[in-house]
Amino acid sequence: MGAGPVSAPNTGGSWKLDPQIAPRTQGMVVSGFTDLPCAMALFLRYPDIGGSWLADLRAVAPITAADGPQSPAATIAFTYAGLSSLGLRDEDVSGFQAPFKEGMLEPNRRRRLGDEEEFVPNRPIWSSNRQTAANGVRTEVEVEALLILYESTHAALDAHVARVEATLTASGVQIVRRKRLDLRLDARGVAIEHFGFSDGVSQPIPYGEGTAAPHDPPDPVHGVPLGEVLLGYPNAHHENAPGPIILEALPSQAAAGSVRSRTRLANFAASPKAAALRDLGRNGSYLVVRELKQDVDAFWTGMKAAADALNAKVGDAAPPVDADWIAERVVGRTKAGHLLCPGGHVPARPGDVPDNSTLFSAGDTYGFGCPMGSHVRRANPRDGLAAKPSQRADLLAAANAHRILRRGRKFDESEGADAADSSRGLLFMCLNTDIARQFEFVQQNWLFNPNFATLLGERDPLVGPKTPFTIPHEPLRRKVEVDTYVTLVGGDYFFLPSLDALDYFETLTP
Amino acid sequence: MPQTILTIAAEVFPANLGRLKDRIRDLTQAIETSADRPTTAYAQLGTLVPSLHFASMMVFEDERYDPLLTVELNVDGDLGPFLPQLDVPVLQPHLRAMIACCKRPNDPEGAALYDAITKPGSKLSLAPLLERLVIRPAVFHQGNRGLDRARILRESALFDDIQRALDDPALVRTQSAPQLHTLLRQRMLTTHPWLCEPDAPRIGDAETRMDEWRFVGFLLAIALALLLPGMILARFVPPWIGGLVCLVAALLVSLRVFGVWMRGRSRLVAIAAAGAVVAALALAPWHIGSPVLGAILRVVEVVASGICGLVLVVVLIAWRLRRLEDTDDVHEDPRTSPEKLARIAAGEDQVAQNHMGSLVHLKPGALRAVLLRLGLRGLGLLLRWKATDGFLASMRTIHFAHWAVVGNGSRLLFFSNFDSSWESYLDDFIEKAHSGLTLAWTNGVGFPRTRFLVGDGATNGRLFKAWARHSMTENLFWFSAYPALSVNQIERQFRVAEGLRRPTLSQTEALAWARDL
């Protein structure tokens, strides 16, 4: 691969899966389907009807595999409750991760993720309603599966969605929520989020066993073992990313006498851990979904207020700053996506493409360019948490054990007929194989950590709650206040099955 | 000022378990409600027990043992002056009631103390009994060594005052760092006059030298212990037997080396064994034939025998250890009840710091017993000598942590007070400082497979986390004297205060100092 310094923008697209593995893996793992800019997210519910509807669905909207372009494309993922509605029984399967089983809104998890009411004024409106504790939040909308359909134009998408919805409804599946998603790439092929900044610039680049070139060296800055995004392959903690395992001969299915089901079960590799178990998770992943509403007006008003307050304090001692200046420091990049560094920003590559191969510790140790507490530095500190030069390599390696592969798309309902319901935001989606060590770690220990780096009492200025925000400067740091601009509308953890697992789910009976 | 880190442990009479937990709850409530103003929970305890940094109370339940009550204490100064602080009226009755829930000690003196203290209406000090229950740590570590609690809180208050002062446009507009330093110093001296007083060094020279010598002495003692078998053998055994033993040993070892080499399993064992063969063979000719040797040659022979014996003993230990390590049971999927996990989780992530208490069973056998004690002692002395700036490899998130052996070497306690989440704490260990942790826990039953005590082990992320989580229990009581401060922040405010103590700073010094503001 040799990505990194010599590759084009790091969109994570420069790696490929082993040709044996790609046909068994969902396309979302290797691609954000950027050639299909229009998409619709359908949130499904199908209480205890079994898995046969999946066959009907796949007849009209085949779930896209990772080994080739397809139009239209489709991705499907299930919550834990959704798997049991398909007919997957607790006693047959083990090894699903605790966060996935407990759900994103489990009370202790909400506190860890910074999703408590104290920070998020409005309660989320959708989730899997999986949380088991008595004081858990129940949401109005209950989601069991997420189906995303991708098309090249909105007209084609609408026709496709109509066909798919008719099929789903006929099979007894309810569509409980729809979200029209949009990519709106700029001329460089980079997505611009609603606040006006380039998004999805920095992605991990998988390497090693399971990729098409398993012996290529990892990308020096963004390389992660494939097992960080795909279950069943070596991960950053020296083991094969463990997924769910299933009994070879299911008592429940034997009673139903489903020969087809047993045949498909035999498609799975034997679990490396013990005989008589099959690796249901292999070539699958976990999909984290968070619907985030962005208050664009409040964001720019807040940036303006922060700039005014700072200018008033600094007076004639330094040239005045504007809202854009503050916003760039909050994000850590220019609007075009270039990382800030002392004296300006990291020079662009030809075509104004962001160069994402920069490390922090040597060039911007104290955050005089890209502030320590800025969103990009918190979301991926790279080697920037090294307290001494001798720790740089260790800290970069440690940070790369907490990467997520982002597949989100934005939504915009502000032009709809009902102004009261209008909203803009991001359907944040990311793939990881260890939810606690990857997504939750990033959220809790980097974005929302009041003691991140050498800061005290601050949280992420872009996606966090109201917080002070330090902008390093000599001789004295500048400090501004920023407010809450991003709120959680709904979210949960999903299992993104391999195509083998999907074949098997089709055979399940309630 | 040096700190004391220890645990008071007592077995609970099982029928009293519920009562004991109620008593701990009462104690917590008493501390909270007697506070003058409802500030942070346990604020009162901070005033009552002014040298306390961190404290916890937990009860470890275990099917194979009676419940174990642990009171973890991390305090300034020595134990002697500290224990009587626990006799303050708010605490004493509750602690007395807790002691009454524990089993009466077996020894007559302990039993007499226990009876006197738990007698209805007793007003006796608890200190003598508590002192008998103290378990000293085998290994301990501190993040901010040499900073007593009063100093941490004083510097934190200074830091907060500085932050407020820096809202003043007059200071914001200062153009040079030395000028900023002078202005801030003037303002802070009025409210913080201690900035003019001399401060004691955090770690005294005598303490540093002692730490060095302790570690070197430990290594020498081990070397001596390993030399002894060979030296004794040379002294008492007729030379021809010595020669025979050497030859047989050489033969056995070379066979072993050949076997290891054939199976390609461990190059290190092979090299060590080859060394032993050479040493044994070199020594053999002196014994065979036994010419009359002079006194000097005799000494050389004894020392050489000692070294030969040392190599043989080390090879034997390494060989036996590797066999044990390859065949020890590894706990693949420890089952912990969801209710217990939920209770642990409910107490976590309430403030910026977290607490972990763990109790594990230890592996059987004489070799394990020896390696456990030597490993912990060596690790403890090494940390004391080398980890003075709070860093373990590249991680610095631990305020106070310690391991302690309980029950005559049957179980190992671990307590830690650390920054940020439990997941991040364990990930730090897995990604940055796994060798020391593996050495400390390698003798625990079910710990992930290790190599030579320090290799692998904790690098197996998922296995290790599951194992560690399984060994934990929930906090019934946990106190932190400064719950919002990280180890890094305490160092940061220390640097700020140190800068302000000095009347002037150079341009470079002032710029570096101002970066911490």
Interface residues (C-beta under 8 A of the other chain):
Chain A: A98 P107 N108 R111 R112 T132 A133 N235 A236 H237 H238 E239 P242 K273 A312 K313 V314 G315 D316 A317 Y366 A386 A387 K388 Q391 D394 L395 A397 A398 A401 H402 D434 A436 R437 E440 F441 Q444 N445 N449 P450 N451 T454 L456 G457 P472 E474 P475 L476 R477 R478 K479
Chain B: L166 D167 P169 L171 V172 R173 T174 Q175 S176 A177 L180 E332 P338 L341 A342 A345 A346 E348 D349 Q350 A352 F391 A393 S394 R396 D419 S420 S421 E423 S424 D427 D428 I430 E431 K432 T459 N460 G461 R462 L463 A484 L485 S486 N488 Q489 R492 A510 L511 A514 R515 D516 L517
